[in-house]
Amino acid sequence: MKRTVKTIGAIAIMGIMLTGAYLLGTTQADIITVEKVIEVVPDGYIDSTTEDFYNNYVDMRNVIDYTAGMDGLQLYCSDGSGYYLER
């Protein structure tokens, strides 16, 4: 008799735990609707499609060769232009 009561008690406790876990999971899940999309830009991000980028920065994706010497750095771009950075 004692063993039957223990078995029934263990089954009841497991059932209560499973039911509680299920109910907790379904009530915690909530659908959030966003009406306005907010774009998050990380710190230090430089947009390479703006006019400001083309006027102030060298697009390193276009650099095909370089020479480095004691006096500075010469960059050669795919469009034939070059940039020299003096030390």
C-alpha atoms as a printed R data frame, in Angstrom:
   type eleno elety resid chain resno      x      y       z
1  ATOM     1    CA   MET     A     1  0.000  0.000   0.000
2  ATOM     2    CA   LYS     A     2  2.815  2.406   0.886
3  ATOM     3    CA   ARG     A     3  4.513  1.739  -2.424
4  ATOM     4    CA   THR     A     4  1.294  2.455  -4.366
5  ATOM     5    CA   VAL     A     5  0.797  5.779  -2.553
6  ATOM     6    CA   LYS     A     6  4.403  6.792  -3.296
7  ATOM     7    CA   THR     A     7  4.004  5.877  -6.976
8  ATOM     8    CA   ILE     A     8  0.727  7.775  -7.288
9  ATOM     9    CA   GLY     A     9  2.274 10.760  -5.484
10 ATOM    10    CA   ALA     A    10  5.324 10.781  -7.770
11 ATOM    11    CA   ILE     A    11  3.128 10.585 -10.879
12 ATOM    12    CA   ALA     A    12  0.910 13.408  -9.563
13 ATOM    13    CA   ILE     A    13  3.912 15.622  -8.787
14 ATOM    14    CA   MET     A    14  5.403 15.010 -12.265
15 ATOM    15    CA   GLY     A    15  2.043 15.805 -13.849
16 ATOM    16    CA   ILE     A    16  1.742 19.037 -11.892
17 ATOM    17    CA   MET     A    17  5.314 20.019 -12.837
18 ATOM    18    CA   LEU     A    18  4.741 19.292 -16.537
19 ATOM    19    CA   THR     A    19  1.440 21.174 -16.545
20 ATOM    20    CA   GLY     A    20  3.018 24.136 -14.759
21 ATOM    21    CA   ALA     A    21  5.962 24.214 -17.179
22 ATOM    22    CA   TYR     A    22  3.610 24.124 -20.156
23 ATOM    23    CA   LEU     A    23  1.409 26.907 -18.783
24 ATOM    24    CA   LEU     A    24  4.417 29.036 -17.854
25 ATOM    25    CA   GLY     A    25  5.847 28.645 -21.355
26 ATOM    26    CA   THR     A    26  2.622 29.551 -23.123
27 ATOM    27    CA   THR     A    27  1.907 32.596 -20.985
28 ATOM    28    CA   GLN     A    28  5.451 33.951 -21.313
29 ATOM    29    CA   ALA     A    29  5.371 33.810 -25.117
30 ATOM    30    CA   ASP     A    30  4.016 37.089 -26.416
31 ATOM    31    CA   ILE     A    31  3.792 38.452 -29.949
32 ATOM    32    CA   ILE     A    32  5.219 41.934 -30.273
33 ATOM    33    CA   THR     A    33  4.115 43.935 -33.280
34 ATOM    34    CA   VAL     A    34  6.358 46.762 -34.369
35 ATOM    35    CA   GLU     A    35  4.697 49.579 -36.230
36 ATOM    36    CA   LYS     A    36  7.826 51.633 -36.862
37 ATOM    37    CA   VAL     A    37 11.149 50.096 -37.805
38 ATOM    38    CA   ILE     A    38 14.079 51.657 -35.959
39 ATOM    39    CA   GLU     A    39 17.456 51.152 -37.595
40 ATOM    40    CA   VAL     A    40 20.288 50.624 -35.147
41 ATOM    41    CA   VAL     A    41 23.688 51.741 -36.436
42 ATOM    42    CA   PRO     A    42 26.710 50.485 -34.480
43 ATOM    43    CA   ASP     A    43 29.321 52.934 -33.204
44 ATOM    44    CA   GLY     A    44 32.141 53.500 -35.659
45 ATOM    45    CA   TYR     A    45 30.081 52.483 -38.710
46 ATOM    46    CA   ILE     A    46 30.914 54.412 -41.870
47 ATOM    47    CA   ASP     A    47 28.361 54.273 -44.688
48 ATOM    48    CA   SER     A    48 30.353 53.665 -47.876
49 ATOM    49    CA   THR     A    49 27.557 54.809 -50.185
50 ATOM    50    CA   THR     A    50 27.405 58.482 -49.193
51 ATOM    51    CA   GLU     A    51 29.092 61.423 -50.873
52 ATOM    52    CA   ASP     A    52 30.875 62.187 -47.595
53 ATOM    53    CA   PHE     A    53 32.620 58.813 -47.799
54 ATOM    54    CA   TYR     A    54 33.852 59.375 -51.356
55 ATOM    55    CA   ASN     A    55 35.180 62.845 -50.502
56 ATOM    56    CA   ASN     A    56 36.993 61.946 -47.269
57 ATOM    57    CA   TYR     A    57 37.972 58.264 -47.274
58 ATOM    58    CA   VAL     A    58 39.910 55.867 -49.480
59 ATOM    59    CA   ASP     A    59 37.801 52.839 -50.429
60 ATOM    60    CA   MET     A    60 40.221 50.024 -49.580
61 ATOM    61    CA   ARG     A    61 38.166 47.571 -51.645
62 ATOM    62    CA   ASN     A    62 39.534 49.315 -54.767
63 ATOM    63    CA   VAL     A    63 43.212 49.170 -53.731
64 ATOM    64    CA   ILE     A    64 45.065 46.657 -55.922
65 ATOM    65    CA   ASP     A    65 48.669 47.310 -54.886
66 ATOM    66    CA   TYR     A    66 50.761 49.273 -52.429
67 ATOM    67    CA   THR     A    67 54.361 50.166 -51.717
68 ATOM    68    CA   ALA     A    68 55.571 50.923 -48.237
69 ATOM    69    CA   GLY     A    69 58.822 52.708 -47.597
70 ATOM    70    CA   MET     A    70 60.562 54.651 -44.890
71 ATOM    71    CA   ASP     A    71 58.943 57.892 -46.063
72 ATOM    72    CA   GLY     A    72 55.330 56.782 -46.395
73 ATOM    73    CA   LEU     A    73 52.721 54.572 -48.006
74 ATOM    74    CA   GLN     A    74 51.659 54.649 -51.674
75 ATOM    75    CA   LEU     A    75 48.285 53.086 -52.541
76 ATOM    76    CA   TYR     A    76 47.380 52.129 -56.125
77 ATOM    77    CA   CYS     A    77 43.664 51.850 -56.960
78 ATOM    78    CA   SER     A    78 41.900 49.857 -59.677
79 ATOM    79    CA   ASP     A    79 40.706 53.022 -61.463
80 ATOM    80    CA   GLY     A    80 44.310 54.213 -61.955
81 ATOM    81    CA   SER     A    81 44.341 56.764 -59.172
82 ATOM    82    CA   GLY     A    82 46.794 56.657 -56.341
83 ATOM    83    CA   TYR     A    83 47.178 58.025 -52.852
84 ATOM    84    CA   TYR     A    84 50.328 58.805 -50.921
85 ATOM    85    CA   LEU     A    85 50.423 58.962 -47.141
86 ATOM    86    CA   GLU     A    86 53.550 60.689 -45.885
87 ATOM    87    CA   ARG     A    87 55.032 59.725 -42.577
